[in-house]
Amino acid sequence: MSSNQGALSRSVLLEIIQSKRFGVEYQPIVDLSTNDIIAYEALSRFYNSEGEAIRPDLVYASLHENPITLFQVEYAQKQLQLECRPPETLFVNLDQDAFFATDVEVYNNPFVQLIRGQGGGNVVVELIENSEINDAIMSLSMIEAFDALGIDTALDDLCHPHSMISVSVLQLVKWVKLDRCVLRMAHNEVFMKFVRQMIEFARTTNKKIILEGVETQADLEMARMLSVDCVQGFIYRPDFINKMPEC
């Protein structure tokens, strides 16, 4: 993959959107005790006109300048991810700003209808841990809506140093995903005490715990030491599906 640096130019972003140069990569989520794949996470992928990969964070950072365009791209991504999905449980990320961009009542939101129509009982909606109180309020509204419809939710990036924790959000989700920084900060005793407390809370409230960012055997050993349920990361080869328009 190309390691594009810096912000995207408007011309590149426009070309990606108009040509629908979207892709999806399904990353396995593996049960740590059995080594079985129990689910996949759908990861968004984008490409320029030469077919080179463009970092998704750069694309989404640019899209956030226009909420309606963000909604359109996020919705197209979710359609692709759900249409091409493997049969196992699928984790899909959902951007709060895209979800609320249309001002549609929560239970009639296009994303809710899309996920319900694609067999919501086998889909887990991931919400990113928040850095602002307004994000936490939006996350809670989304989780309450999906919970009322019987669609499971997950809290992503828990324990990231720059995130805040909403107690209400943490109580409602069925899955907790520990950020990859847990592996990178394993030497920090104070931080790891907090991580272990979060794991204990999740376990005593019957939530499943996934450790993200696992890339080496040492990472796997750390996951076992933390007694998480599942692991995810590039130590496992993703199933890659590249959907590009006909040229």
SEMI-13314 format. One line per 4 residues: for each residue x, y, z of C-alpha. Coordinates in steps of 0.5 Angstrom, whole numbers, plus 500, padded with zeros to 3 digits. Example, Ala and Ser with C-alpha at 12.3 -4.5 7.8 and 13.67 -1.06 7.14 Angstrom:
BEGIN
525 491 516  527 498 514
# end
This chain:
BEGIN
500 500 500  502 507 499  504 511 505  501 518 502
503 524 507  499 530 508  492 533 506  489 531 500
488 536 495  481 537 493  482 534 486  484 528 488
478 527 493  473 529 488  476 524 483  476 518 489
468 520 490  466 521 483  470 515 480  468 511 487
475 508 488  473 505 494  475 498 497  474 494 503
478 489 507  476 484 512  480 483 518  479 477 522
478 477 529  480 471 533  478 467 539  485 467 543
483 461 546  481 457 540  485 461 535  478 460 531
476 466 527  469 469 530  468 475 526  471 480 521
472 488 522  470 491 515  476 496 514  475 502 509
480 503 503  481 508 498  485 509 491  487 514 487
487 514 479  493 510 479  490 504 483  495 506 489
492 506 496  490 512 500  490 513 507  483 512 510
484 517 515  486 523 510  480 521 506  476 522 512
479 528 515  478 532 508  470 529 508  469 532 515
469 539 512  463 537 508  458 533 512  453 531 507
459 529 502  461 525 508  455 522 509  454 520 502
461 516 502  460 513 509  454 510 506  457 508 500
462 504 504  457 501 508  453 498 502  460 495 500
462 492 506  455 489 507  454 487 500  461 483 500
461 481 507  463 474 509  458 469 513  461 471 520
459 476 524  461 483 521  464 489 525  463 496 522
465 502 524  460 508 524  462 515 524  458 519 528
458 526 524  456 522 518  450 518 522  447 525 524
449 529 517  442 528 514  438 530 520  433 524 520
430 522 526  435 516 529  430 510 528  429 512 521
436 514 520  439 511 513  444 507 516  439 504 521
435 502 515  441 499 511  444 495 517  437 492 519
436 490 512  442 487 511  441 482 517  443 486 523
443 481 528  449 479 525  452 486 525  456 489 530
456 497 530  463 500 532  463 507 535  470 510 536
471 513 543  470 520 544  475 526 545  469 531 546
462 531 550  458 532 544  461 526 541  459 522 547
452 525 546  451 523 539  454 516 541  449 515 546
444 516 542  446 512 536  447 506 541  441 507 544
437 506 537  441 500 535  440 497 542  433 498 542
433 494 535  437 488 537  443 490 534  450 489 538
455 495 539  462 496 540  466 501 543  472 502 539
479 505 541  478 504 549  484 506 553  487 511 547
490 516 551  487 522 548  480 519 549  475 520 554
470 515 557  462 516 557  460 511 563  453 511 559
456 509 553  460 504 556  455 500 560  450 499 553
455 496 549  456 489 548  463 489 546  470 493 548
475 494 543  482 496 547  486 501 543  493 498 540
496 503 544  495 498 550  501 494 547  505 500 546
505 502 553  505 496 556  511 499 560  507 504 563
505 501 570  500 506 572  497 506 565  496 498 565
493 499 572  487 503 568  487 498 563  486 492 567
481 495 571  477 497 564  478 489 563  475 487 569
469 492 569  468 489 562  468 482 564  464 483 570
459 486 566  459 480 561  462 484 555  467 481 550
474 484 550  478 485 543  485 487 543  487 491 537
493 492 533  496 485 535  502 484 530  507 479 533
508 473 537  510 478 543  503 482 542  499 475 543
503 473 549  501 480 552  494 479 550  494 472 554
497 476 560  491 481 560  486 475 559  482 478 553
477 474 549  479 476 542  485 479 538  485 483 532
491 485 528  496 484 522  499 478 525  493 475 521
492 476 514  486 480 512  481 477 506  482 483 501
476 485 497  477 490 492  471 493 489  473 498 483
469 501 478  470 499 471  474 504 467
# end
